[in-house]
C-alpha cells in the first residue's frame, strides 16, 4: 500500500477514535502506545462494519476467506481419501476382484 493511502486511512481512523495517529518516530519511541492505538482502531472497525448492506463487498470477502480457510484445513483429508481411492482401484484392477471376465460371463449364461 502506498504511503498516501496509508496516511489517509490512519488519519480517518484517528478522527473516528479521537486520537492522533502515531508517526514512525513515535512508534519507534513508544511501541506499546502505538500498538494500543492500532488495537483501538481495530476495535472501532470491528464494531462499526457489521451492517452487511452498507459493507456488502467486505461481507462477501469475509465469506470467501472463511470458505477458503476451511477448505485449506480439509486439504490433508482430501489428499488421504484420494490416495486410498487410487490404491483401492489399483487393488481391484491388479487382483481382478469383482472383475467381469469372459469365463464369468459364460458361467452366468449357463444358469
N, CA, C and O of each residue as an XYZ file, in Angstrom:
444
protein
N       0.851     -1.164      0.000
C       0.000      0.000      0.000
C       0.900      1.231      0.000
O       1.876      1.297      0.747
N       0.563      2.203     -0.843
C       1.406      3.384     -0.904
C       1.216      4.250      0.339
O       0.216      4.129      1.046
N       2.180      5.117      0.593
C       2.177      5.890      1.844
C       1.027      6.885      1.904
O       0.527      7.161      2.994
N       0.586      7.439      0.766
C      -0.542      8.377      0.777
C      -1.832      7.712      1.227
O      -2.576      8.264      2.039
N      -2.091      6.531      0.699
C      -3.300      5.791      1.091
C      -3.218      5.383      2.552
O      -4.199      5.490      3.288
N      -2.063      4.920      2.967
C      -1.885      4.516      4.360
C      -2.118      5.708      5.302
O      -2.736      5.555      6.355
N      -1.623      6.893      4.919
C      -1.822      8.090      5.742
C      -3.296      8.496      5.783
O      -3.793      8.910      6.830
N      -3.998      8.381      4.649
C      -5.433      8.690      4.651
C      -6.188      7.760      5.587
O      -7.037      8.209      6.357
N      -5.886      6.474      5.527
C      -6.540      5.519      6.426
C      -6.230      5.853      7.880
O      -7.119      5.872      8.731
N      -4.975      6.111      8.145
C      -4.541      6.405      9.513
C      -5.226      7.672     10.050
O      -5.670      7.700     11.198
N      -5.308      8.720      9.213
C      -5.951      9.964      9.638
C      -7.456      9.800      9.810
O      -8.039     10.382     10.725
N      -8.089      9.017      8.946
C      -9.520      8.758      9.096
C      -9.802      8.062     10.420
O     -10.710      8.450     11.156
N      -9.021      7.034     10.715
C      -9.229      6.303     11.962
C      -8.909      7.169     13.175
O      -9.558      7.043     14.214
N      -7.916      8.047     13.052
C      -7.590      8.947     14.161
C      -8.766      9.865     14.462
O      -9.078     10.108     15.628
N      -9.423     10.380     13.423
C     -10.614     11.227     13.647
C     -11.746     10.427     14.280
O     -12.461     10.937     15.142
N     -11.909      9.192     13.864
C     -13.017      8.389     14.368
C     -12.852      8.025     15.838
O     -13.825      8.038     16.591
N     -11.639      7.704     16.250
C     -11.453      7.309     17.654
C     -11.031      8.476     18.534
O     -10.931      8.326     19.751
N     -10.780      9.645     17.930
C     -10.466     10.837     18.714
C      -9.061     10.885     19.270
O      -8.832     11.471     20.328
N      -8.119     10.278     18.574
C      -6.720     10.293     18.988
C      -5.865     10.675     17.792
O      -6.296     10.565     16.645
N      -4.661     11.121     18.071
C      -3.754     11.421     16.971
C      -3.039     10.144     16.548
O      -2.678      9.302     17.370
N      -2.848     10.033     15.245
C      -2.179      8.846     14.712
C      -0.689      8.921     15.023
O      -0.088      9.990     14.914
N      -0.093      7.807     15.406
C       1.349      7.825     15.699
C       2.165      7.968     14.420
O       1.792      7.447     13.369
N       3.255      8.666     14.523
C       4.192      8.775     13.416
C       5.219      7.655     13.538
O       5.242      6.919     14.525
N       6.059      7.540     12.526
C       7.089      6.495     12.564
C       8.013      6.691     13.766
O       8.406      5.725     14.420
N       8.355      7.952     14.050
C       9.249      8.239     15.177
C       8.583      7.917     16.513
O       9.214      7.361     17.412
N       7.283      8.276     16.634
C       6.604      7.985     17.901
C       6.369      6.485     18.065
O       6.331      5.986     19.190
N       6.211      5.758     16.949
C       6.087      4.295     17.041
C       7.389      3.684     17.536
O       7.382      2.753     18.341
N       8.514      4.218     17.046
C       9.810      3.706     17.500
C      10.071      4.047     18.959
O      10.654      3.253     19.698
N       9.630      5.249     19.374
C       9.865      5.678     20.753
C       8.956      4.962     21.743
O       9.377      4.635     22.853
N       7.702      4.717     21.342
C       6.723      4.100     22.253
C       5.951      3.008     21.504
O       4.815      3.237     21.087
N       6.552      1.824     21.329
C       5.871      0.765     20.581
C       4.587      0.283     21.258
O       3.629     -0.080     20.576
N       4.561      0.276     22.578
C       3.356     -0.180     23.288
C       2.202      0.789     23.056
O       1.063      0.365     22.859
N       2.493      2.087     23.078
C       1.453      3.087     22.823
C       0.928      2.996     21.406
O      -0.273      3.140     21.178
N       1.827      2.756     20.438
C       1.402      2.605     19.048
C       0.558      1.344     18.887
O      -0.444      1.350     18.171
N       0.958      0.275     19.546
C       0.180     -0.966     19.467
C      -1.212     -0.760     20.057
O      -2.195     -1.279     19.527
N      -1.300     -0.009     21.144
C      -2.595      0.283     21.749
C      -3.469      1.098     20.791
O      -4.670      0.850     20.692
N      -2.880      2.065     20.088
C      -3.616      2.865     19.107
C      -4.195      1.955     18.029
O      -5.363      2.093     17.665
N      -3.392      1.031     17.519
C      -3.867      0.144     16.459
C      -4.905     -0.854     16.977
O      -5.794     -1.256     16.227
N      -4.810     -1.253     18.223
C      -5.850     -2.104     18.818
C      -7.166     -1.344     18.875
O      -8.220     -1.900     18.567
N      -7.111     -0.076     19.267
C      -8.324      0.739     19.302
C      -8.908      0.933     17.908
O     -10.127      0.930     17.737
N      -8.036      1.101     16.909
C      -8.514      1.215     15.527
C      -9.202     -0.075     15.083
O     -10.267     -0.032     14.468
N      -8.601     -1.208     15.390
C      -9.218     -2.493     15.043
C     -10.561     -2.661     15.730
O     -11.519     -3.127     15.114
N     -10.643     -2.287     16.996
C     -11.911     -2.386     17.713
C     -12.971     -1.492     17.079
O     -14.127     -1.891     16.944
N     -12.572     -0.275     16.690
C     -13.524      0.631     16.037
C     -14.042      0.008     14.747
O     -15.249     -0.030     14.509
N     -13.128     -0.478     13.918
C     -13.542     -1.069     12.646
C     -14.424     -2.294     12.862
O     -15.443     -2.454     12.190
N     -14.039     -3.147     13.785
C     -14.808     -4.364     14.047
C     -16.220     -4.033     14.508
O     -17.172     -4.708     14.118
N     -16.364     -3.001     15.333
C     -17.679     -2.658     15.875
C     -18.541     -1.859     14.912
O     -19.753     -1.777     15.109
N     -17.956     -1.265     13.876
C     -18.732     -0.384     13.012
C     -18.915     -0.888     11.592
O     -19.345     -0.119     10.732
N     -18.611     -2.128     11.314
C     -18.796     -2.644      9.956
C     -19.726     -3.847      9.921
O     -19.650     -4.654      8.994
N     -20.590     -3.982     10.901
C     -21.497     -5.122     10.918
C     -22.688     -4.967      9.982
O     -23.406     -5.939      9.746
N     -22.919     -3.766      9.439
C     -24.037     -3.547      8.529
C     -23.707     -4.199      7.190
O     -22.934     -3.652      6.404
N     -24.292     -5.366      6.931
C     -23.936     -6.119      5.729
C     -24.497     -5.491      4.465
O     -24.034     -5.815      3.371
N     -25.479     -4.602      4.577
C     -25.979     -3.917      3.388
C     -25.035     -2.806      2.970
O     -24.773     -2.644      1.778
N     -24.521     -2.040      3.911
C     -23.597     -0.952      3.598
C     -22.225     -1.470      3.204
O     -21.559     -0.883      2.351
N     -21.803     -2.555      3.813
C     -20.465     -3.096      3.574
C     -20.571     -4.459      2.896
O     -19.982     -5.435      3.359
N     -21.318     -4.522      1.805
C     -21.588     -5.780      1.111
C     -20.287     -6.417      0.582
O     -20.110     -7.631      0.691
N     -19.393     -5.621      0.021
C     -18.152     -6.158     -0.543
C     -17.296     -6.789      0.557
O     -16.759     -7.884      0.385
N     -17.175     -6.092      1.680
C     -16.397     -6.631      2.794
C     -17.021     -7.915      3.329
O     -16.319     -8.879      3.633
N     -18.338     -7.917      3.439
C     -19.050     -9.099      3.918
C     -18.798    -10.289      2.990
O     -18.540    -11.399      3.456
N     -18.873    -10.057      1.681
C     -18.637    -11.143      0.727
C     -17.189    -11.619      0.765
O     -16.925    -12.813      0.624
N     -16.257    -10.699      0.952
C     -14.850    -11.092      1.055
C     -14.603    -11.934      2.311
O     -13.830    -12.891      2.277
N     -15.254    -11.579      3.407
C     -15.107    -12.364      4.633
C     -15.669    -13.772      4.460
O     -15.095    -14.741      4.955
N     -16.785    -13.879      3.759
C     -17.361    -15.192      3.485
C     -16.405    -16.013      2.626
O     -16.170    -17.191      2.893
N     -15.857    -15.378      1.594
C     -14.920    -16.068      0.708
C     -13.677    -16.518      1.464
O     -13.200    -17.637      1.274
N     -13.158    -15.654      2.314
C     -11.968    -16.001      3.094
C     -12.243    -17.193      4.013
O     -11.433    -18.117      4.097
N     -13.383    -17.169      4.696
C     -13.726    -18.275      5.591
C     -13.877    -19.586      4.839
O     -13.447    -20.635      5.317
N     -14.491    -19.526      3.657
C     -14.667    -20.724      2.851
C     -13.319    -21.292      2.427
O     -13.086    -22.496      2.533
N     -12.416    -20.408      1.939
C     -11.090    -20.866      1.512
C     -10.290    -21.414      2.685
O      -9.574    -22.404      2.536
N     -10.401    -20.781      3.852
C      -9.651    -21.252      5.011
C     -10.144    -22.626      5.448
O      -9.343    -23.488      5.810
N     -11.452    -22.832      5.416
C     -11.986    -24.139      5.791
C     -11.573    -25.217      4.790
O     -11.261    -26.343      5.177
N     -11.571    -24.870      3.504
C     -11.129    -25.850      2.509
C      -9.659    -26.185      2.684
O      -9.262    -27.340      2.535
N      -8.853    -25.188      2.997
C      -7.432    -25.444      3.219
C      -7.244    -26.381      4.411
O      -6.345    -27.222      4.402
N      -8.081    -26.242      5.429
C      -7.995    -27.118      6.597
C      -8.366    -28.557      6.266
O      -7.906    -29.485      6.932
N      -9.193    -28.749      5.244
C      -9.611    -30.098      4.856
C      -8.725    -30.711      3.776
O      -8.974    -31.830      3.328
N      -7.704    -29.992      3.363
C      -6.844    -30.441      2.271
C      -6.190    -31.792      2.566
O      -6.163    -32.660      1.694
N      -5.672    -31.981      3.760
C      -4.995    -33.239      4.104
C      -5.967    -34.417      4.040
O      -5.598    -35.498      3.582
N      -7.210    -34.216      4.498
C      -8.188    -35.295      4.440
C      -8.538    -35.634      2.990
O      -8.693    -36.804      2.640
N      -8.661    -34.611      2.159
C      -8.962    -34.838      0.747
C      -7.866    -35.612      0.051
O      -8.146    -36.518     -0.734
N      -6.620    -35.265      0.331
C      -5.495    -35.977     -0.273
C      -5.465    -37.425      0.203
O      -5.229    -38.331     -0.595
N      -5.701    -37.653      1.491
C      -5.692    -39.020      2.028
C      -6.805    -39.859      1.408
O      -6.581    -41.020      1.064
N      -7.988    -39.296      1.262
C      -9.108    -40.041      0.662
C      -8.810    -40.361     -0.793
O      -9.108    -41.463     -1.255
N      -8.228    -39.418     -1.522
C      -7.882    -39.680     -2.922
C      -6.823    -40.761     -3.043
O      -6.913    -41.608     -3.931
N      -5.816    -40.753     -2.168
C      -4.806    -41.805     -2.206
C      -5.409    -43.172     -1.909
O      -5.061    -44.159     -2.558
N      -6.304    -43.235     -0.942
C      -6.967    -44.513     -0.648
C      -7.805    -44.990     -1.829
O      -7.847    -46.186     -2.116
N      -8.470    -44.066     -2.513
C      -9.274    -44.441     -3.677
C      -8.392    -44.969     -4.803
O      -8.751    -45.937     -5.475
N      -7.237    -44.333     -5.010
C      -6.315    -44.804     -6.049
C      -5.786    -46.189     -5.692
O      -5.731    -47.068     -6.552
N      -5.396    -46.395     -4.432
C      -4.902    -47.713     -4.013
C      -5.985    -48.779     -4.127
O      -5.702    -49.905     -4.535
N      -7.211    -48.440     -3.775
C      -8.306    -49.404     -3.891
C      -8.574    -49.741     -5.360
O      -8.803    -50.904     -5.692
N      -8.547    -48.750     -6.232
C      -8.774    -49.008     -7.657
C      -7.656    -49.873     -8.226
O      -7.912    -50.776     -9.023
N      -6.421    -49.601     -7.820
C      -5.304    -50.421     -8.278
C      -5.454    -51.861     -7.794
O      -5.234    -52.804     -8.554
N      -5.832    -52.025     -6.518
C      -6.017    -53.374     -5.980
C      -7.116    -54.128     -6.703
O      -6.960    -55.316     -6.987
N      -8.211    -53.475     -7.005
C      -9.295    -54.130     -7.747
C      -8.854    -54.502     -9.150
O      -9.208    -55.571     -9.649
N      -8.081    -53.628     -9.797
C      -7.609    -53.923    -11.157
C      -6.556    -55.033    -11.147
O      -6.606    -55.950    -11.967
N      -5.620    -54.947    -10.234
C      -4.477    -55.869    -10.218
C      -4.895    -57.290     -9.858
O      -4.404    -58.246    -10.458
N      -5.774    -57.440     -8.910
C      -6.143    -58.776     -8.425
C      -7.490    -59.238     -8.949
O      -8.032    -60.231     -8.462
N      -8.029    -58.556     -9.909
C      -9.280    -58.928    -10.584
C     -10.418    -59.184     -9.618
O     -11.220    -60.097     -9.810
N     -10.478    -58.382     -8.594
C     -11.588    -58.501     -7.650
C     -12.799    -57.831     -8.291
O     -12.693    -56.704     -8.774
N     -13.916    -58.488     -8.301
C     -15.157    -58.016     -8.914
C     -15.002    -57.772    -10.416
O     -15.763    -57.001    -11.001
N     -14.038    -58.413    -11.030
C     -13.817    -58.205    -12.460
C     -14.736    -59.104    -13.264
O     -15.016    -60.237    -12.873
N     -15.188    -58.603    -14.354
C     -16.009    -59.388    -15.266
C     -15.084    -59.906    -16.352
O     -14.553    -59.147    -17.162
N     -14.905    -61.229    -16.344
C     -14.055    -61.853    -17.363
C     -14.933    -62.674    -18.291
O     -16.124    -62.859    -18.041
N     -14.341    -63.152    -19.341
C     -15.101    -63.937    -20.308
C     -15.660    -65.203    -19.658
O     -16.777    -65.629    -19.954
N     -14.867    -65.790    -18.773
C     -15.322    -67.020    -18.131
C     -16.508    -66.781    -17.199
O     -17.416    -67.610    -17.141
N     -16.518    -65.696    -16.489
C     -17.648    -65.437    -15.596
C     -18.912    -65.124    -16.364
O     -20.010    -65.452    -15.914
N     -18.772    -64.494    -17.520
C     -19.950    -64.207    -18.352
C     -20.514    -65.520    -18.894
O     -21.729    -65.716    -18.898
N     -19.637    -66.422    -19.352
C     -20.098    -67.715    -19.883
C     -20.728    -68.549    -18.779
O     -21.747    -69.201    -19.005
N     -20.144    -68.538    -17.597
C     -20.724    -69.302    -16.490
C     -22.084    -68.751    -16.109
O     -22.992    -69.520    -15.796
N     -22.241    -67.454    -16.127
C     -23.527    -66.861    -15.758
C     -24.580    -67.140    -16.803
O     -25.764    -67.226    -16.476
N     -24.178    -67.286    -18.057
C     -25.151    -67.510    -19.124
C     -25.686    -68.960    -19.103
O     -26.731    -69.251    -19.684
N     -24.957    -69.854    -18.428
C     -25.394    -71.244    -18.354
C     -26.492    -71.448    -17.322
O     -27.192    -72.459    -17.369
N     -26.654    -70.555    -16.430
C     -27.660    -70.739    -15.377
C     -29.007    -70.226    -15.780
O     -29.957    -70.309    -15.001
